């Protein structure tokens, strides 16, 4: 029988895209709160590199 998992572990595992040997992880972020101060620069950076918001 598997040991019980915390809610944190379940959320982490469901968003984990890749884990590297050095311990760094790539997570999928399905929701991001937009901040009025830094968001224009972030969207401009996406526009300049030809990328789009994946799931607006």
C-alpha positions in Angstrom: 0.0 0.0 0.0 1.3 3.4 -0.9 1.9 5.9 1.9 -0.6 8.8 2.1 0.2 11.9 0.1 -0.4 15.5 1.1 -2.5 17.9 -1.0 0.8 19.7 -1.8 2.3 16.5 -3.2 -0.9 15.8 -5.3 -0.9 19.3 -6.8 2.9 19.3 -7.4 2.7 15.9 -9.2 -0.3 16.9 -11.3 1.6 20.0 -12.6 5.1 18.5 -12.9 6.2 18.6 -16.6 9.8 17.5 -16.1 12.3 16.8 -13.3 16.0 17.1 -13.9 18.8 15.1 -12.3 20.0 18.2 -10.5 16.7 18.5 -8.7 15.2 21.4 -10.7 11.7 21.0 -12.0 9.5 22.4 -14.8 6.0 23.0 -13.7 2.9 23.8 -15.8 1.2 26.9 -14.4 -2.5 26.8 -15.4 -3.5 30.1 -13.8 -1.5 33.3 -13.5 -2.8 36.5 -11.9 -2.1 39.5 -14.0 -0.6 42.5 -12.2 -1.1 46.0 -13.5 2.5 47.0 -13.1 4.5 44.2 -14.7 2.0 42.6 -17.1 2.5 45.1 -20.0 6.2 44.2 -20.1 5.5 40.5 -20.0 3.0 40.7 -22.8 5.3 42.9 -24.8 8.1 40.3 -24.4 5.7 37.6 -25.7 4.8 39.8 -28.7 8.4 40.6 -29.5 9.4 37.0 -29.6 6.4 35.9 -31.6 4.8 33.9 -28.9 1.2 33.8 -27.8 -0.5 33.2 -24.5 -1.3 29.5 -24.6 -4.6 29.4 -22.9 -6.0 33.0 -22.4 
